[in-house]
Amino acid sequence: MGTRYTSSAVLAAVLVVLCAVLCLWDPAMVAGPFYVGCTLVASLTMVTVPLARGARPRSVWLVEALSGLCLILVAVVAVCRLTPAWMGPVSLLDVLYVGSYLALITWLALVARELGGGSRRGAFVDAVTVSVGMGLTQWCIVLAPALGGTELRESIVRAVYPALDVLLVALVVHLRLRLRRPVVAVRWLFAGLTMQLLVDTAYAYVGVSIVSEAPRLAVGYLFSYLFLALASSHPSVVEITIPPLVSGPPRRTGRPTAVVFVAILPVILCTMSPASGTADLAVRTLLVTVLLGLLFHRLTTMMTALTLAEEESHHRATHDFLTGLTNRAALVEGLASRTRADARRGTTTAVVFLDCDDFKRVNDTWGHHAGNTLLRDIARRVPEVLGPDDVFARNGGDEFVVVSSVADEAEARALADRVRRVFDTPLRILPGRVHSVTPSMGVALCPPGATRGAEDLLHRADAAMYEAKQRGRGRVVLFDDDLEERTHTEQAVGDRLGRVIDDDPFDVAFQPIFSRPVGGRLVGWEALARWHDEELGEVRPDVFVEVAEQLGLVSVLGGSVLRRACATLAELRRLLGDDHLSVSVNVSPTHLLDPTLRDLVEDAVESAGLPRSALRLEVTETTLVDSGPQVRALLGGLRGSGVRIVLDDFGTGYASLATLRRLSIDGVKVDRSLVASLGSDPQARDQLGAVLALIRSLGVHDIVAEGVETEEEARVLDELGAPAVQGWLYGRGRLVDDVLAEARAHAVTVQAHAANAATTAVTAAPVTEPTSATSAFPEAAGPVGGTGITPGAPRTTDVGADAAEDTDHAPGPAGDTETGGTTPTADA
């Protein structure tokens, strides 16, 4: 198609040049078949080719065809040698020519509307302003001197053509800027209209109005028609009405400045050149008036647009794009102003920090579009329960903030409760689908007289929200003194932990596990993380483990405990001569997401020289139920290699019978909450027996009951047939150095007894070597050894709490208890 077009264009150019030569050689030929034929071919091309090439929309291109039709009628009048009808100075040919111009102007305006991407009205006004300015310049410099003695109406008619040409050229330039890409057809169009402008200006200058009065100037029209025909027939003509692919605001072109300059300069020229008569003065007055009116309109429009743009820019800078709510930057600024205003009025500023529970599951299940729809629904509903002066802002993600002025704490709680009730109705996530979401909310107050910055208030409310998630989600927690103290502690721990983590500052404690509640033997230990810092002293495990997760250091902590536990177990197995002893190590949900965990486990076991079955990894039921494919594959691979996977804290989460059937586990640890009520709740025995029967029915017989503190609890567990137990009754967690020292002492004692038995031949009764590790640790034997820890002994400072929270602030396990104590200890 491109080759055919090039050949046709070359042939047309040759014919036009030939016709032009003939016209210059013999002007009488102008009215002949050569000139009329060129005009008809060009006009027919404008009418038929764009539509034949599939240019759309048809309604727009029919207007362009109307322009060509007017030129065809001009040619028909010339061919038939019809005598033009005159209406004063205006002839039929003037009407047809002007009609062709107006059709082209209308077509270009319609094309600009199809392209969009800017202010169509402003662009059209600019084009008209430029045209009037250029027309005024032409009149003052070219036309007025040549038309000094003519009538006003004739002068106006002769000046109309150049003015319309200027408007057409301006509209084509505007079209090129709108397209934002080069289009060959537009270039030919610009060339044809520019040539037409030059020829019309020349005609007006020499004092003629129709082609027949100046044949040689008609050569310019031949080239103008050629360029218009090339534009209409080029394959790219269909691209003229296709909007540009580039999105976003139009490029700045400096057009307003140029328009003002083009409008003012002709006015200056008009005032500097003297008028040549009444007609000249009338035309100048008319054009200057129109030009100044257009200029005033444009300047007013520009100022209005600048004001609107400034307002829009401010709105974008202070509001969230997705929900339309106030964003965090504006929230911080507004909150600072609100606290100062409330302090002057003697009222309290309340900040409610809201986070959607399990929002990640919405995105993972239905996609981010569903999550965005849910957020927009929240942004629509919550303001309905707020006061007119309350602020509802999006902090980011699925977090929102309410700021309100309240009288007291009770009013703040009532506000949070109103917001919480909004979520009682399921939220829309997709067309025809809703989803129930619970909000965890934290409330922070700034009473009169308190000096708290905006960031401090938001941090307090955020900490309270996080605490709400810790307590079970869907709750409202007020930031109080206890929470403030804990927050400050966590900050201090975080600062210190970041500085000393590379020095491996952690210790490991071992708490014993026995095979039976009464008369059992030692079968292993649970490894518990401990940290005694030079500056902070004894740091609770629930604090430093949680902070390590927040700082992304839990893998370092877990790796340290895991390697130390395996090395210690290997030494204990050697000293005690028992290859059946095992060690249990807790793995936090965050550590399970570490892709290097499997390599770490295998390296720790192999470095210690242990069989993999000697290591038991404890994970909570919440972690197993909520885990994704990555975690399940990791645990499955470890279990397949021989490492035992134990479900920890069973009874505190929401694992159902179906869930337990689906999970790949080797053992279960029953949470101490099911054991602690044995001495007070008459139904506790039956409930615990049902739990043990349920676990056994699934083929899991490796069961450990945690938190055994009293002999009564041990007796009941023994009657229920609990396979293994752990708790303060049997021993607290002791640092591994102490455990190893005692094991070495026990090994020496055993060797001494064996040597004494070999050298004493007349002993009344042979010395029996202890058959279990229990007798080697009488202070940890509890009721089994006879001299164990007294039930109800006071809790010591080595007791802490696990912190194993998921990434969505979800409440993790209460932690692995140093069983027998009421405070949880640290997962590693």
C-alpha positions, 0 to 999 in steps of 0.5 A: 500500500505504501509503494502504491501511494508513493507512485500515485503521489509522484504522478499527481505532483508531476501533473500539477507541475505540468499544469502550473507550467501551462498556467504560467505560460498561457494564463488562459489555460487556467479556465481550461480542463487542466486546472479544473481537472486538478481541482476535481481530482483533489476534491474527489479525493477529499470526499471519498478516500478517507471514508474508503480507508475506514476513517472513523467516526463517519459523522466527523469525516462526512464534515470533511467530505462536505468541504471537498464537495463545496470545491467540487461545486466550484469546479462545476460552476467553472466547467459549465461557465455559469454566471455567478449570482451576486449578492452585493460584493458576495458571489456564489463562488464566495459562498462556496469557497467560504463554505469549504473553509467553514466545513474544514474548520468544523471538521478540525474542531470535531477531530479535536473533540474526538482526541480529548486530553485537554480543554477543547474550549480553551484551544478553540479560543486560542485558535480564534484569537491567533486568527483574529490577531493575524487578520488584524496584522494583515489588514493593517499592513497588507489589505488596508493600503490596497483597499483604500478606495473600496467599499467596506463590504468588499474590503471585508470579503477580501479580508475574510479568506486570509483570516479563515486561513490563519484559523485553519493553520492554527487548528492544524497546529493544535491538532498536531500537539494533541496527537503527540505523535508524527502523522504524515497526513497532518503534515500534508494538511499543514502544507496545503493550508499554509499554501492557501494562506499565502495565495489568499493573502496575495489575492487580497493584496493585489485587489482581486477576489476571484481566480479569473481576475489573476490567473497566475496566482492560481498556480498556488491553489494547484499546489494547495489542492495537491497537498490536501489530496496527498493528506486525504489519500495517505494511509495515516489519514485514519490515525488523525481521529485516534487518541494518543496512547500516552496517558496523563496531562498534556505536555506544557507547550507555552501556548498561553504565553504565545497567544497573549503575545500574538494578541497584543502585538497586532493591537500595537501595530494597529495603533502605530499605523494610521487609518486610510479611511472610514472602512479601514477604521471600522474594520480595525475597530471591530477586529481590535474589539474582538481581539481584546475581548478574546484576550480578556476571556483567555486571561480570565480562563487561565486564572480560573484554570490556575486556581482549579489546578492549585486546588486539585494539586492540594487535594491530591497532596492531602487525600488518598487516591483510592478512598478519597480520605485524608492521607497520612501527611495531612492527618499528621498536620491536622492532628497537630492543629486539633490538639492545640485547639482542643487544649485551648477549649479544654477538651480531649483529643481522641485518636482511634487507630483501626486495622482490618483483621485478616485483610491479607486473606481478602487480597490472596483469595479474591485479588487486590481489586476486591481488597480495594473495593472493601477499603472504599466501602469502609471509607464510605460507611465509617463517616456515617457514624462520625460527627461533622468535626471528626476526621477519618483518614487512611493511614496506609494499607488497611489502616485507618485513623479517626480523630475526634474531640471528646469530653472523657475516656468514656466518650472515646470508647463510645466513639470506637464502639460506634465505629466497630459496629459498622463492621457488623454488616458484611462489607462489599468486595465484589459485585454480588459478594460481601465479606465479614471483617473485624476491626482491631482498634487502639485508642489514645487520648491527649487530655488538656494540659498534656504535651503530646505531638501528633506522631506520638499520639498516632504511635500510642494508638498504633501500639494499642491497636497491636495490643488489641490484636494480641488479645484476640482481634476484633477488640478495642484497647485503650493506651494506658500506663501499663501499655506505655511502660511496655512500649518504652521497654520494647523500644529500649530492647529494640535499640539494644538488640540491634547493637548486640545481636552479632555478639550472640548474647542469648542463653538457652535453658532446658526444662525436663520432659518426663515419660509419665506423670508418676514414676516416669523417666526423663525423655528429653528437654524443651529449649527456652531462650534467655537473655541477660543484658549488661545494660537492661538486666534480665529481659523477658523472652516475650519482649525480646522475641517479639522485638526480634520478629519486628526487627527481622532478627528472629532468624538470628535468634532462632538459629542461635538457640537451635545450634546451642540446643542440638550441641547441648543434647549431644553432650547430655546423651553422651554423659548420661549414656541415653541415646533416646533423649530428645530436645524440643525447640520452638519455631516462630511463625516468622522464622518459618517463612525464612527459606534458609530454615531447613538448611539451618536445621540440618546443619545444626543436627549434623554438626552436633552428630545427632540423628534427626529424630532427636530434634523436635520442632514445635509449631503452634496450631494457629501457625499450621492452620494459617500457613501457606504452601511455602510453610507446609512444604518446608515442614513436610520436607523436614518431617520427611528427613526425620525431624519430628514436628510437634503441634504446640499449645493444642487447645488455645487455637482453633484446630478442628478434628478435620484440621488435625486429620489434614496436618502432618504432625508427629506429636501434640503438646496439650496446653496448660490451660486444659491442665490448670483447671483439673483441681478446680473444675469438676468437668475438667477431667472429662474434658481433658480425657476427651482431648487425649482420646481425640488425639489418640484416635488420629493415630498420634500417641506422642502426647505431652501435657504441659503446665503440671504444677501439683501432685493432684494434677499429676495423679489425674493425668496418670489416671487418664494415661497421659504419655508424657508431662512437663511442668514446674512439678518436674523442674524449671528451666535451667541454663544449659551450663548448669544442666551439663555441669550436673550431668558431668557430676552424675557421670562421675558418680556413676563411674565411682559406684561402678568402680567401687562395686568391682573392687568390693567383693563382699558387699551385702548387696550390689550397688545398682546403677540408676536406671533412669536419668531422673535419679541423676537430677534429684532436684528436678525430679518432682514427685518421681525423685522424692526431693523435687521442687515443691509445688507452688514454689515462687516464680523466678526471674528466668520465666518469660513469655513467648511472642510468636505473632503473625505478620498481620498483628494476629494473636499468636500462641501464648507462647511455650510455657516454661510449663508449670508457670503461669507466664509463657517463655520464649519461642526460638 
